[in-house]
Amino acid sequence: MHSKLLYTAILRPILFSLDAEAAHNTALGMAHLLSKVIPCSKLQPPRRGERSLFGLHLPNPVGLAAGLDKNAAAVPFFASLGFGHVEVGTVTPLPQLGNPKPRMFRLPRDGALINRMGFPSIGADQVAMNLARARERLPDYVIGVNIGKNKETPIQNAKQDYCVALRKLAPFASYITINVSSPNTPELRSLQHGELLAGLLTALQEANALNRPLCLKIAPDIQDTDLSEIVEVAIAHKIAALIATNTTLQRPQLSDEGSETGGLSGAPLFPIASRVIREVLRLSAGRVPVIGVGGIGTAAQLNELLKAGVSLVQLYTALVFEGPSLVDTLLRGLEMPLGNRSAPAEAGDSHQARRTHAASS
């Protein structure tokens, strides 16, 4: 049976009979088990639309967004699906449970999810151990690690949390993503602005002893005037890439009930995210790479963003609805040739000499 039909006809109905978080955990548990037995020959993602970005070589432009594999439990499985890179996390320095359940909600008719997870994490020490095991099988694979602060840490002390997570996880990371845009941790989004953002980025660059590329993930709900400031602060602090966007607090017209609080992801996010992505591309004017995220689920959307100028794309929610064959479908629909969309000269040259996997640390 074709893998998509197997998923949509059998596996998805079983998973969708569970509540959204239980289904997530069940699927991730299966992925974790499969990660241990997948042959090495299956861990080479397809080379289609290869590109270079801040010293990294990526076999294709499609990556797994943070949020699915928060604790780096199943990186080899996701590599076997064809993703050119995987971003794990969000990882907090200390273990925490996250927000009370229920905290994840499925909107099937919209191809969307709402979540208010609140960074549930096993903590940086345990995630580092999981990443070390993943590196044994994937020494050269591009693994990003998305980091955040613990909920109980006051916002004025947040930079200490980020620096602790950076130091513990950088030895196993190809790049680090600074998550200041989740809507589900109180006051976190204030770190996207002004002196708080500048202070955080300064502290992280000073703590970045292994010179990992640092990426900044931003929200789709930022006013354009604030977006300009964020882009300029990021460039001034030598951020390697801007990742646009996280989930949204907006509620576009939905077919399913969307009254639950939390961040909306999936198909309804794409128009919102793509507008912000294009604005970030305009404001950055080639001075920093942009990674596009938010509701991507079709080859047409993938090609649209790549043509607009993004260096890579990431997805998560569409995988829930379409299944493991989605990555292959997208790559088969990738319009060629797209060229080798490398980092802009100012951003790329400063990172070109970096070796970004554990074997080089």
CORPEZI-V685093 format. One record per residue. N is the residue number from 1. RES is the residue in three letters. PHI is phi in radians with two decimals (none if undefined). PSI is psi in whole degrees, -180 to 180 (NA if undefined). NEAR is the number of other C-alpha atoms within 8 Angstrom. Layout:
# CORPEZI-V685093
{{N;RES;PHI;PSI;NEAR} {N;RES;PHI;PSI;NEAR}}
This chain:
# CORPEZI-V685093
{{1;MET;none;136;4} {2;HIS;-0.99;141;5} {3;SER;-1.08;-36;8} {4;LYS;-1.19;-41;11} {5;LEU;-1.13;-40;9} {6;LEU;-1.02;-43;10} {7;TYR;-1.21;-52;12} {8;THR;-1.24;-31;11} {9;ALA;-1.55;-28;8} {10;ILE;-2.13;-60;9} {11;LEU;-1.21;-45;9} {12;ARG;-1.09;-45;11} {13;PRO;-1.03;-36;9} {14;ILE;-1.15;-48;8} {15;LEU;-1.14;-40;10} {16;PHE;-1.29;-9;9} {17;SER;-1.35;-14;6} {18;LEU;-1.65;161;8} {19;ASP;-1.17;162;8} {20;ALA;-1.03;-44;10} {21;GLU;-1.25;-38;10} {22;ALA;-1.09;-40;8} {23;ALA;-1.12;-43;11} {24;HIS;-1.00;-49;9} {25;ASN;-1.16;-37;8} {26;THR;-1.13;-48;9} {27;ALA;-1.11;-41;9} {28;LEU;-1.18;-36;11} {29;GLY;-1.08;-42;8} {30;MET;-1.13;-41;8} {31;ALA;-1.10;-38;11} {32;HIS;-1.08;-45;11} {33;LEU;-1.13;-43;9} {34;LEU;-1.14;-31;10} {35;SER;-1.04;-27;11} {36;LYS;-1.39;-19;7} {37;VAL;-2.10;-5;6} {38;ILE;-1.14;128;11} {39;PRO;-1.08;149;6} {40;CYS;-1.01;-30;7} {41;SER;-1.13;-19;5} {42;LYS;-1.64;2;8} {43;LEU;-1.75;17;12} {44;GLN;-1.87;102;9} {45;PRO;-1.07;153;13} {46;PRO;-1.04;140;8} {47;ARG;-1.65;97;7} {48;ARG;-2.58;119;8} {49;GLY;1.25;40;13} {50;GLU;-1.02;151;12} {51;ARG;-2.73;164;13} {52;SER;-2.04;143;12} {53;LEU;-2.60;125;13} {54;PHE;0.60;53;15} {55;GLY;1.47;0;12} {56;LEU;-1.81;143;11} {57;HIS;-1.80;127;8} {58;LEU;-2.05;129;12} {59;PRO;-1.19;-26;12} {60;ASN;-2.70;166;14} {61;PRO;-1.55;5;12} {62;VAL;-1.78;120;13} {63;GLY;-2.11;162;13} {64;LEU;-1.53;126;12} {65;ALA;-1.29;157;12} {66;ALA;-1.08;154;13} {67;GLY;2.02;-31;9} {68;LEU;-1.41;-55;9} {69;ASP;-1.84;77;13} {70;LYS;-1.13;-31;13} {71;ASN;-1.97;16;12} {72;ALA;1.00;45;12} {73;ALA;-1.52;-20;9} {74;ALA;-2.53;37;13} {75;VAL;-1.03;-45;11} {76;PRO;-1.03;-36;13} {77;PHE;-1.06;-46;13} {78;PHE;-1.22;-31;12} {79;ALA;-1.10;-38;14} {80;SER;-1.19;-21;12} {81;LEU;-1.31;-14;11} {82;GLY;1.96;-2;11} {83;PHE;-1.03;133;14} {84;GLY;-1.26;-22;14} {85;HIS;-2.75;162;13} {86;VAL;-2.27;135;15} {87;GLU;-1.94;121;13} {88;VAL;-1.74;166;17} {89;GLY;1.92;-175;15} {90;THR;-1.39;137;15} {91;VAL;-1.87;131;18} {92;THR;-1.82;156;18} {93;PRO;-1.00;-48;14} {94;LEU;-1.85;152;10} {95;PRO;-1.05;144;10} {96;GLN;-2.66;155;11} {97;LEU;-1.44;-23;7} {98;GLY;1.50;-167;10} {99;ASN;-1.33;162;10} {100;PRO;-1.08;150;6} {101;LYS;-1.52;154;5} {102;PRO;-1.30;149;6} {103;ARG;-2.55;7;10} {104;MET;-2.43;135;12} {105;PHE;-2.40;135;12} {106;ARG;-1.70;135;8} {107;LEU;-2.08;83;12} {108;PRO;-1.07;-41;8} {109;ARG;-1.22;-19;7} {110;ASP;-1.76;-7;11} {111;GLY;1.05;45;12} {112;ALA;-2.40;162;15} {113;LEU;-2.27;150;12} {114;ILE;-2.07;131;15} {115;ASN;-2.36;148;11} {116;ARG;-2.36;52;12} {117;MET;-1.09;-43;11} {118;GLY;1.35;37;9} {119;PHE;1.01;52;15} {120;PRO;-1.10;131;11} {121;SER;-2.66;145;15} {122;ILE;-1.45;-2;12} {123;GLY;1.66;157;12} {124;ALA;-1.11;-36;14} {125;ASP;-1.11;-46;9} {126;GLN;-1.23;-39;8} {127;VAL;-1.10;-38;13} {128;ALA;-1.03;-40;11} {129;MET;-1.13;-42;8} {130;ASN;-1.11;-41;11} {131;LEU;-1.15;-38;10} {132;ALA;-1.05;-41;9} {133;ARG;-1.17;-40;8} {134;ALA;-1.09;-38;12} {135;ARG;-1.15;-26;11} {136;GLU;-1.09;-33;7} {137;ARG;-1.66;-24;8} {138;LEU;-2.29;65;9} {139;PRO;-1.10;-29;10} {140;ASP;-1.96;1;6} {141;TYR;-1.27;145;7} {142;VAL;-1.41;111;13} {143;ILE;-2.09;117;11} {144;GLY;-1.60;148;13} {145;VAL;-2.15;119;15} {146;ASN;-1.61;125;14} {147;ILE;-2.09;153;15} {148;GLY;-2.60;-180;15} {149;LYS;-1.67;157;11} {150;ASN;-1.23;147;11} {151;LYS;-1.02;-38;9} {152;GLU;-1.39;-9;4} {153;THR;-1.35;124;9} {154;PRO;-1.04;147;7} {155;ILE;-1.04;-32;8} {156;GLN;-1.22;-15;6} {157;ASN;-1.86;9;8} {158;ALA;-1.04;-37;11} {159;LYS;-1.08;-29;12} {160;GLN;-1.12;-41;7} {161;ASP;-1.07;-47;14} {162;TYR;-1.09;-40;15} {163;CYS;-1.19;-39;11} {164;VAL;-1.07;-48;9} {165;ALA;-1.07;-42;14} {166;LEU;-1.02;-51;13} {167;ARG;-1.07;-38;11} {168;LYS;-1.32;-31;10} {169;LEU;-1.77;-22;12} {170;ALA;-0.99;-36;12} {171;PRO;-1.03;-20;10} {172;PHE;-1.96;0;11} {173;ALA;-1.78;141;15} {174;SER;-1.35;-35;14} {175;TYR;-2.68;163;14} {176;ILE;-2.07;133;15} {177;THR;-1.86;130;12} {178;ILE;-1.64;110;12} {179;ASN;-1.62;105;12} {180;VAL;-2.08;20;13} {181;SER;-2.23;3;11} {182;SER;-1.14;138;12} {183;PRO;-1.50;3;13} {184;ASN;-1.88;4;10} {185;THR;-2.03;123;9} {186;PRO;-0.93;132;7} {187;GLU;1.21;-1;7} {188;LEU;-1.01;-41;11} {189;ARG;-1.18;-14;12} {190;SER;-1.15;-21;8} {191;LEU;-1.25;-7;12} {192;GLN;-1.38;-6;11} {193;HIS;-2.17;146;12} {194;GLY;0.93;-137;9} {195;GLU;-1.17;-31;6} {196;LEU;-1.09;-44;11} {197;LEU;-1.16;-47;11} {198;ALA;-1.04;-43;12} {199;GLY;-1.12;-41;9} {200;LEU;-1.12;-47;11} {201;LEU;-1.17;-38;10} {202;THR;-1.07;-47;9} {203;ALA;-1.09;-41;10} {204;LEU;-1.20;-41;12} {205;GLN;-1.11;-38;8} {206;GLU;-1.18;-32;7} {207;ALA;-1.47;-7;9} {208;ASN;-1.48;66;10} {209;ALA;-1.10;-29;6} {210;LEU;-1.58;4;7} {211;ASN;0.96;42;6} {212;ARG;-1.24;142;12} {213;PRO;-1.01;130;11} {214;LEU;-1.83;124;11} {215;CYS;-1.91;152;13} {216;LEU;-2.06;122;13} {217;LYS;-1.74;127;14} {218;ILE;-2.03;162;13} {219;ALA;-1.50;158;13} {220;PRO;-1.50;-1;12} {221;ASP;-1.82;19;7} {222;ILE;-1.51;138;7} {223;GLN;-1.14;147;6} {224;ASP;-1.02;-36;7} {225;THR;-1.13;-39;6} {226;ASP;-1.27;-33;9} {227;LEU;-1.07;-40;10} {228;SER;-1.06;-43;10} {229;GLU;-1.13;-42;10} {230;ILE;-1.07;-46;11} {231;VAL;-1.04;-44;11} {232;GLU;-1.19;-40;9} {233;VAL;-1.12;-42;10} {234;ALA;-1.07;-45;13} {235;ILE;-1.16;-42;10} {236;ALA;-1.09;-29;7} {237;HIS;-1.74;18;10} {238;LYS;1.02;40;7} {239;ILE;-1.16;136;14} {240;ALA;-1.32;-30;13} {241;ALA;-2.84;151;11} {242;LEU;-1.77;129;14} {243;ILE;-1.84;113;12} {244;ALA;-2.20;116;17} {245;THR;-2.48;176;14} {246;ASN;-1.49;-167;12} {247;THR;-1.27;165;13} {248;THR;-2.01;149;13} {249;LEU;-1.52;-10;10} {250;GLN;-1.22;156;6} {251;ARG;-2.24;85;8} {252;PRO;-1.12;171;5} {253;GLN;-1.00;121;4} {254;LEU;-2.09;149;9} {255;SER;-1.43;-35;6} {256;ASP;-1.66;167;8} {257;GLU;-1.10;122;7} {258;GLY;-2.09;29;8} {259;SER;-1.46;-13;4} {260;GLU;-1.12;142;7} {261;THR;-1.35;155;8} {262;GLY;2.27;-175;10} {263;GLY;-1.56;132;13} {264;LEU;-1.60;131;14} {265;SER;-2.26;171;14} {266;GLY;1.75;-165;17} {267;ALA;-0.91;-42;13} {268;PRO;-1.16;-16;13} {269;LEU;-1.37;-23;13} {270;PHE;-0.99;-49;11} {271;PRO;-1.06;-36;7} {272;ILE;-1.21;-49;9} {273;ALA;-1.14;-42;14} {274;SER;-1.14;-33;11} {275;ARG;-1.14;-43;8} {276;VAL;-1.16;-41;11} {277;ILE;-1.01;-46;12} {278;ARG;-1.13;-36;9} {279;GLU;-1.21;-40;9} {280;VAL;-1.11;-41;13} {281;LEU;-1.06;-41;12} {282;ARG;-1.16;-45;7} {283;LEU;-1.20;-38;8} {284;SER;-1.35;-26;10} {285;ALA;0.87;43;7} {286;GLY;1.40;5;7} {287;ARG;-1.48;-16;10} {288;VAL;-2.64;140;15} {289;PRO;-1.14;153;14} {290;VAL;-2.18;131;15} {291;ILE;-1.86;125;13} {292;GLY;-1.66;130;15} {293;VAL;-2.47;145;14} {294;GLY;2.31;91;17} {295;GLY;1.39;12;14} {296;ILE;-1.28;129;13} {297;GLY;-2.64;-2;12} {298;THR;-2.30;158;7} {299;ALA;-1.11;-34;11} {300;ALA;-1.08;-42;7} {301;GLN;-1.19;-40;9} {302;LEU;-1.00;-51;13} {303;ASN;-1.15;-36;10} {304;GLU;-1.05;-46;8} {305;LEU;-1.26;-38;12} {306;LEU;-1.12;-40;12} {307;LYS;-1.17;-31;7} {308;ALA;-1.20;-24;7} {309;GLY;2.25;2;8} {310;VAL;-1.21;153;13} {311;SER;-1.50;-36;14} {312;LEU;-2.52;166;11} {313;VAL;-2.21;158;14} {314;GLN;-2.32;152;13} {315;LEU;-2.55;164;15} {316;TYR;-2.63;-61;12} {317;THR;-1.09;-38;12} {318;ALA;-1.04;-30;16} {319;LEU;-1.11;-35;11} {320;VAL;-1.09;-40;7} {321;PHE;-1.57;-32;9} {322;GLU;-1.73;-25;11} {323;GLY;1.61;179;12} {324;PRO;-1.10;-21;10} {325;SER;-1.33;-5;10} {326;LEU;-1.04;-42;12} {327;VAL;-1.08;-44;11} {328;ASP;-1.07;-41;9} {329;THR;-1.07;-45;9} {330;LEU;-1.11;-45;11} {331;LEU;-1.20;-33;11} {332;ARG;-1.17;-28;6} {333;GLY;-1.58;1;8} {334;LEU;-1.15;123;11} {335;GLU;-1.32;129;6} {336;MET;-2.06;153;6} {337;PRO;-1.49;144;5} {338;LEU;-1.75;-7;8} {339;GLY;1.35;177;8} {340;ASN;-1.73;92;8} {341;ARG;-1.36;89;9} {342;SER;-1.46;172;10} {343;ALA;-1.10;148;12} {344;PRO;-0.96;155;11} {345;ALA;-0.95;-47;7} {346;GLU;-1.12;-39;8} {347;ALA;-1.43;-41;15} {348;GLY;-1.23;-43;14} {349;ASP;-1.10;-35;10} {350;SER;-1.22;-16;8} {351;HIS;-1.97;-3;11} {352;GLN;-1.07;-33;9} {353;ALA;-1.48;-1;7} {354;ARG;-1.28;135;9} {355;ARG;-1.75;124;8} {356;THR;-2.09;30;12} {357;HIS;-2.30;174;14} {358;ALA;-1.08;-33;10} {359;ALA;-1.11;-20;5} {360;SER;-1.67;-5;6} {361;SER;-1.34;NA;8}}
